[in-house]
Amino acid sequence: MADNKFEEFRELVLSDESLQEALREVTERADFIAKVIELSRKRGYEFSSAEVAEEMRVARQTLTATGI
């Protein structure tokens, strides 16, 4: 996976309230990953569950490191 593709999708989510709402509704980790994959595919992106999980791990680490 090219990191820039995931970042493109992340930016799309941040700019689209309907995508944000669709993801906010999901409470289970596995379901969230599946929803990210579903929503991204509809928009021309292809990510595996492992790739999404890794991006989530990196984001969590970044938030922890920055104290946010």
C-alpha distances in whole Angstrom, upper triangle without the diagonal:
4,6,9,7,8,11,12,12,14,16,17,18,20,22,23,25,25,21,22,25,23,21,24,26,24,25,24,20,19,21,19,15,17,18,15,13,16,17,13,14,17,16,14,10,8,7,9,11,10,7,10,12,11,11,14,15,14,16,19,19,19,22,24,24,25,28,27
4,5,5,7,9,10,11,13,15,16,17,19,21,22,25,25,21,22,26,24,22,25,27,25,27,26,23,22,23,21,18,19,20,16,15,18,18,14,15,18,16,14,11,10,10,12,15,13,10,12,15,13,11,15,16,15,16,19,19,19,21,24,23,24,27,26
4,5,5,6,9,10,11,12,14,15,16,19,20,23,23,20,20,24,23,20,23,25,24,25,24,21,21,22,19,17,19,19,15,15,18,17,14,16,19,16,15,12,12,11,13,15,13,10,11,13,11,9,12,14,11,12,16,16,15,18,20,20,20,23,22
4,5,5,6,9,10,10,12,14,15,16,18,21,22,19,20,23,22,20,23,26,25,26,26,23,23,24,21,18,20,20,16,16,19,17,14,16,18,15,14,11,12,12,15,17,16,13,13,16,14,12,15,17,14,14,18,18,17,19,22,22,22,24,23
4,5,5,6,9,10,11,13,14,15,17,20,20,17,18,21,20,18,21,24,23,25,24,21,21,21,18,16,17,17,13,13,15,14,10,12,14,11,10,7,9,9,13,15,15,11,12,15,14,12,15,17,15,15,19,20,19,21,24,24,24,26,24
4,5,5,6,9,10,11,12,14,15,18,18,15,15,19,18,15,18,21,19,21,21,18,18,18,15,13,15,14,11,11,14,12,9,12,14,12,11,8,9,8,11,12,13,9,8,12,11,8,11,13,12,12,15,17,16,17,20,21,21,23,21
4,5,5,6,9,10,10,12,14,17,18,15,15,19,18,16,19,21,21,22,22,20,20,20,17,15,18,17,13,14,16,14,12,15,16,14,14,11,13,12,15,16,16,12,11,14,13,9,12,14,12,11,15,16,14,16,19,19,19,21,19
4,5,5,6,9,10,11,12,16,16,14,15,18,18,16,19,22,21,24,24,21,22,21,18,17,18,17,13,14,16,13,10,13,14,11,11,9,12,12,16,17,18,14,13,17,16,13,15,18,16,15,18,20,18,19,23,23,22,24,22
4,5,5,6,9,10,10,13,14,10,12,15,14,13,16,18,18,20,21,18,19,18,15,14,15,13,9,11,12,9,7,10,11,9,10,8,10,10,14,15,16,13,11,15,15,12,13,17,16,14,17,19,18,19,22,23,23,24,22
4,5,5,6,9,10,12,13,10,10,14,14,12,14,17,17,19,19,17,18,17,14,13,15,13,10,12,14,11,10,13,14,12,13,11,13,12,15,15,16,13,11,14,14,10,11,14,13,11,14,17,15,15,19,20,19,21,18
4,5,5,6,9,12,13,11,11,15,15,14,16,19,19,21,22,21,22,21,17,17,19,16,13,15,16,13,12,15,15,13,14,13,16,15,18,19,20,17,15,17,17,14,15,18,16,14,17,19,17,17,21,21,20,22,19
4,5,5,6,10,11,8,10,13,13,13,15,18,18,21,22,21,21,20,17,16,17,15,12,14,14,11,10,13,12,10,12,11,14,15,18,19,20,17,15,18,19,15,16,20,19,16,19,22,20,20,24,25,23,25,22
4,5,5,7,8,6,6,10,10,9,11,14,15,17,19,18,19,17,14,14,15,12,10,13,13,10,9,13,13,11,13,12,15,15,18,18,19,17,14,17,18,14,14,18,17,15,17,20,19,18,22,23,22,23,20
4,6,7,10,8,7,11,12,11,12,15,16,19,20,19,21,19,16,17,18,15,13,16,17,13,13,17,16,14,17,16,18,18,20,20,22,19,16,18,19,15,15,18,17,14,17,19,17,17,20,22,20,21,17
4,7,9,9,9,12,13,13,14,17,19,21,23,22,24,22,19,19,20,17,15,18,18,14,14,17,16,14,17,16,19,20,23,23,24,22,19,22,22,19,19,22,21,18,21,23,21,20,24,25,23,24,21
4,6,5,6,9,10,11,12,15,17,20,22,21,22,20,17,18,19,15,14,16,16,12,13,16,14,12,16,16,19,19,22,22,24,22,19,21,23,19,19,23,22,19,22,25,23,22,26,27,25,26,23
4,5,5,6,9,10,10,12,15,18,20,20,22,19,16,18,19,15,14,17,17,13,15,18,16,15,19,19,21,21,24,23,25,23,20,22,24,21,20,23,23,20,22,25,24,22,25,27,26,26,22
4,5,5,6,9,10,11,13,17,19,19,20,17,15,17,17,13,13,16,14,11,13,16,13,13,17,17,20,20,22,22,24,23,20,22,24,21,20,24,24,21,23,26,25,24,27,29,28,28,25
4,5,5,6,9,10,12,15,17,17,17,15,12,14,14,10,9,12,11,8,10,13,11,11,14,14,16,16,19,18,21,19,16,18,20,17,17,20,21,18,20,23,23,21,25,27,26,26,23
4,5,5,6,9,10,13,16,16,17,15,12,14,15,11,10,14,14,11,12,16,15,14,17,17,19,18,20,19,21,19,16,18,20,17,15,19,19,16,18,21,20,19,22,24,23,23,19
4,5,5,6,9,12,15,16,17,14,12,15,15,11,12,15,14,12,14,17,16,16,20,19,21,20,22,20,23,22,18,20,22,20,18,21,22,19,20,24,23,21,24,27,26,25,22
4,6,6,7,11,13,14,15,11,10,12,12,8,9,12,11,9,12,14,13,14,17,17,18,18,19,18,21,20,16,18,21,19,17,21,22,19,20,24,24,22,25,28,27,27,23
4,5,6,9,11,11,12,10,7,9,10,7,7,11,11,9,11,14,14,15,18,16,17,16,17,15,18,17,13,15,17,15,13,17,18,16,16,20,20,19,21,24,24,23,20
4,5,8,11,12,14,11,9,12,13,10,11,15,14,13,15,18,18,18,21,20,21,19,20,18,20,20,16,17,19,17,15,18,19,16,17,20,20,18,21,24,23,22,19
4,6,10,12,13,10,9,12,13,10,12,15,14,13,16,19,18,19,22,21,22,20,21,19,21,21,17,18,21,19,17,20,22,19,19,23,24,22,24,27,26,25,22
4,6,8,9,6,6,9,10,8,10,13,13,13,15,17,18,19,21,20,20,18,18,15,18,18,15,15,18,17,15,17,20,18,17,21,22,20,22,25,26,25,22
4,7,9,7,7,10,12,11,13,15,16,16,18,20,21,22,25,23,22,20,19,16,18,19,16,15,18,18,14,17,19,18,16,20,21,19,21,24,25,23,21
4,6,5,6,9,10,10,12,14,15,16,18,20,21,23,24,22,21,19,17,14,16,17,14,13,16,16,13,15,18,17,16,19,21,20,21,24,25,24,22
4,5,5,6,9,10,11,12,14,15,16,18,20,21,23,20,19,16,14,11,12,14,11,9,12,13,10,12,15,14,13,16,18,18,18,22,23,22,20
4,5,5,6,9,10,11,12,14,15,17,19,20,21,19,17,14,12,9,11,13,10,9,13,14,12,13,17,16,16,19,21,21,21,24,26,26,24
4,5,5,6,9,10,10,12,14,15,17,19,20,18,17,15,13,10,13,15,12,11,15,15,13,16,19,18,18,21,23,22,23,26,27,27,25
4,5,5,6,9,10,10,12,14,15,17,18,16,15,13,13,10,13,13,9,10,13,13,10,13,16,15,15,18,19,19,20,23,24,24,21
4,5,5,6,9,10,11,12,14,16,16,14,12,10,9,6,9,9,6,7,10,10,9,12,14,14,14,17,19,19,21,23,24,24,22
4,5,5,6,9,10,11,13,15,15,13,12,10,9,7,11,11,9,10,14,14,13,16,18,17,18,21,22,22,24,27,28,28,26
4,5,5,6,8,10,11,13,14,13,12,11,12,10,13,13,10,12,15,14,13,17,19,17,18,22,22,22,24,27,27,27,25
4,5,5,6,8,10,11,12,10,10,9,10,9,12,11,8,10,13,11,11,14,16,15,16,19,20,20,22,24,25,25,23
4,6,5,6,9,10,10,8,7,6,7,7,11,10,8,11,13,12,13,16,17,17,19,21,22,22,25,27,27,28,26
4,6,5,6,9,10,9,9,9,10,11,14,14,11,14,17,16,16,19,21,20,22,25,25,25,28,30,30,31,28
4,6,5,7,9,9,10,10,12,13,16,15,12,15,17,16,16,19,20,19,21,24,24,24,27,29,29,29,27
4,5,5,6,5,7,8,11,12,14,12,11,14,16,14,15,18,19,18,20,23,23,23,26,27,27,29,26
4,5,5,5,6,8,10,12,15,14,13,16,18,16,18,21,21,21,23,26,26,26,29,31,31,32,30
4,6,7,9,12,14,16,19,17,16,19,21,19,20,24,24,23,25,28,28,28,31,33,33,34,31
4,6,9,11,15,17,19,17,15,19,20,18,20,23,23,22,25,27,26,27,30,31,31,32,30
4,7,10,13,16,18,16,15,19,20,18,20,23,23,22,25,27,27,28,31,32,32,34,31
4,7,10,13,15,12,12,15,16,14,17,20,19,19,22,24,24,25,28,29,29,31,28
4,7,10,12,10,10,14,14,14,16,18,19,19,22,23,24,25,28,29,29,31,29
4,7,8,6,7,10,11,10,13,15,15,16,18,20,21,22,24,26,26,28,26
4,5,5,6,9,10,11,12,14,16,17,18,20,21,23,24,26,27,29,27
4,5,5,6,9,10,11,12,14,15,16,18,20,21,22,24,26,27,25
4,6,5,6,9,10,10,12,14,15,16,18,20,21,22,24,26,25
4,5,5,6,9,10,11,12,14,15,16,18,20,21,23,24,23
4,5,5,6,9,10,11,12,14,15,16,18,20,21,22,21
4,5,5,6,9,10,10,12,14,15,16,18,20,21,20
4,5,5,6,9,10,11,12,14,15,16,18,20,19
4,5,5,6,9,10,10,12,14,15,16,18,17
4,5,5,6,9,10,11,12,14,15,16,15
4,5,5,6,9,10,11,12,14,15,15
4,5,5,6,9,10,10,12,14,14
4,5,5,6,9,10,11,12,11
4,5,5,6,9,10,10,10
4,5,5,6,9,10,10
4,5,5,6,8,9
4,6,5,6,5
4,6,5,6
4,6,8
4,6
4
